[in-house]
Each structure stands twice: as structure tokens, then as C-alpha cells.
Amino acid sequence: VERQPGRDEGRADRDAHGGVQVDAACQSEHEMCLSLQKNFAIQSTVHCQAMQAELDRSAVSHHAAAARLRHLSEVRRRARRAALAPSSALLALGAVAVIHGALALAWPHAAVLSAVWVGAVVAVRPVLRRARRRRGLEAARRLPFVCAAVAVAIAAVSVAAGASPLVSAVATAGALAASLAGMPAIAAAAMVSGLTGDALVAQGLAPAAGELIAGAGLLAAGLAGAAREGGG
Amino acid sequence: MSHPTTRLDPAIHQPARLGILTAACEVKRIDFVSLRDLLDLTDGNLSRHLATLEGAGYIKIDKTFESRRPRTWIAATRAGRSALEREIAALREIVDAAAPARRAPARPRSAPA
């Protein structure tokens, strides 16, 4: 069979081969399609969806495949950024650290701080739920869970190292969220804020002051991230 | 072993559908408007692709009313997640298969007699 025959010629070829039931063959046996592709010229007169799909796929070069993978990671990065909202997370975590530090400095009483924590969680949960619905996107539990688990692990390490667990936890969670969302500079800024606060606490500064410093750094990182997101 | 191109899934190989399934797999669920904005697609285009993916069983479409306004939520099914993983593996294989060929030095020309 000659390659690329004309329309009528192709029909004649099929007739010459005993009127092969191309459609039925393709539907019943995918291998038949591959064999047809090898042995026959593929023509527009041959109506076979499976064969056409086979042709589309065989046209995929490594350049096209690499482009698809790049497109895929770009979409993934955008979806993660929308789901994790790293700038909002950094702003919220920074605010938590600053409020906690300020309260601890003003009135170092454990019961008050605990009440503030519980009140904050109770107040923030419905607000977060409403915001999530309005945003039109519900994040998979996997990503926030990973951020929280790593933050708790780092907080445990920082207790052993004599640093502030709150500073370590919020800085790690914020940095990881920014990193997963494809914002490495913001993640680095969050990490530097946390490390600075921890280093100052380790050198003898009051933990509350360390929280204020780290919280201010996280707020700055969050604002920078929000500006970057706003600017595209 | 078959060539990786034969393992590409025609239902999700198209770039827009690949993007839709990727976005749906990254979140628990996403609404129509957010997905349209995320992928820079038109309403009609997105609807057509969603119908194809739903027909293949890769996404689940849930139409609800919230505050008397219709809202369409899209979520990836387990089959959709598996299909995306297979597609990514096949694409990576195609890219990797070409990598050694690109790295191989050019064959030296034979010296003229």
C-alpha cells in the first residue's frame, strides 16, 4: 500500500483488503488500530476515533510533552496559591505573634493568654469558613495539614533548643505555605523573620519581644506577598 | 513495554482539560467562576471541557443554590486523580526518553579520503 494515496484510492485499498470493518475492529480491539496504522496509509476517509486519537498522541514530541508539564506546574502553582493564600496566612500568623507578644509584655499572665487564644480560634473559624466559600475554592486538607504538622515538629525542636516555640511555629508554617505556593522570596523572608526572633530569644531577649519582632517581620512579608499577588 | 505516547489519555491530553483536572486535583473543590479565572478560559469553552471530563468520569459537577444564586462546584474523582498521575508519568517518560538522545555527543564525521 502506497503512503498517502488519494481519497478514492484509499477507499479502493480498503475494498481490496476484503472490506475491513475498520470501525468495528478499532472498537473491539485497540491493537488492530495500531496494526492498521503501521500497515495502511491513514486517510481522512477512514473514520475511526481511536485511530485519530492514536495519531494525535503519536504526534507528541518531547518538546510538546515538556510544554504540557510546564503548563501543568504553572496551573498547580496558581491553584496552590489560591488555596493556601500565603499572603493572608502570613498576615494572620504575624498578627497572632504580635498580639501574643504585646499581651505577654503588657500583662504576663498565662490565664489571659489562654483565654485570648481560645477566643481567637472560636472567632476566626466561622470567618475563615465564610471567606473560603466566598473565594469559590476549598483547599484540600493535605496542604494545610502538611504546613501545620511541620510547624508543630519545628516548635518541638525549638523548645529543646531554647528558642520561642510560637515564633518557630508561625514562621515555619508561613514560610512553607509561601514555598508551596511558588513564592520562594516571601518564604525566605518569613524564615529570616523567624530565625531572627529565635536568635534574639536564644541570646537572652524576652520571648515576648522576640514574638513582636518576628511577628512584625511576618506582617511585612505578608504585605509584600499581597502586593506581589496584586501586581500579578 | 509500550511507548509512553500510547499511554497518553485523549480525554485529558488537551491543554485546557489537563489544566482543569490539575486544578481540581489540587483542591477539595472549586467553583466554576474561580476555575474559569484561574485558567483564563471563556464560559462556553470551560463548559464544553467540563462536560467531556465529566463524561469520562474524571470530575464530579455539583450544582447548588447559595443565597438564591446558582453555583457550580467541580471536584476531581478518584479516577480523575489516577488518570492525571498516569498522564504526568507518560509525559515525563517522553521527556526523559529524549534527554539521553539530546545529551549524546554528535557522531564524528569520517575523514575525507
Contacts between the chains, C-beta under 8 A, distances in Angstrom:
chain1	res1	chain2	res2	distance
A	34	B	6	7.7
A	53	B	10	4.1
A	54	B	6	7.4
A	56	B	10	6.6
A	56	B	13	7.2
A	57	B	5	4.8
A	57	B	6	6.6
A	57	B	8	4.5
A	57	B	10	6.9
A	57	B	13	6.8
A	58	B	5	5.4
A	58	B	6	8.0
A	60	B	5	5.3
A	60	B	8	6.4
A	60	B	13	7.8
A	60	B	94	6.3
A	61	B	94	7.9
A	61	B	98	7.8
A	62	B	94	5.4
A	62	B	95	5.2
A	62	B	97	7.0
A	62	B	98	3.3
A	62	B	99	7.8
A	65	B	91	4.5
A	65	B	92	7.9
A	65	B	94	3.9
A	65	B	95	5.0
A	66	B	95	5.1
A	68	B	13	7.8
A	68	B	15	6.7
A	68	B	18	6.3
A	68	B	91	5.4
A	69	B	88	7.3
A	69	B	91	5.3
A	69	B	92	6.9
A	69	B	95	6.6
A	71	B	15	5.7
A	71	B	18	6.8
A	71	B	19	6.5
A	72	B	18	6.1
A	72	B	19	7.5
A	72	B	22	5.2
A	72	B	88	6.8
A	72	B	91	7.9
A	75	B	18	7.9
A	75	B	19	4.5
A	75	B	22	4.6
A	75	B	23	5.5
A	75	B	38	7.3
A	75	B	39	6.9
A	76	B	22	5.6
A	76	B	23	7.8
A	76	B	26	5.7
A	78	B	23	7.6
A	78	B	38	5.6
A	79	B	22	7.1
A	79	B	23	4.5
A	79	B	26	3.9
A	79	B	27	6.0
A	79	B	30	7.7
A	79	B	38	6.4
A	80	B	26	5.9
A	82	B	27	7.8
A	82	B	34	7.0
A	82	B	38	6.5
A	83	B	26	6.5
A	83	B	27	5.1
A	133	B	66	7.4
A	135	B	34	7.1
A	136	B	30	6.7
A	136	B	31	3.8
A	136	B	33	5.6
A	136	B	34	3.7
A	137	B	27	5.6
A	137	B	29	7.8
A	137	B	30	4.8
A	137	B	31	7.0
A	137	B	34	5.0
A	138	B	27	6.1
A	138	B	28	4.2
A	138	B	29	5.1
A	138	B	30	7.4
A	139	B	27	5.7
A	139	B	28	6.4
A	140	B	26	6.8
A	140	B	27	5.5
A	140	B	28	4.9
A	141	B	28	7.1
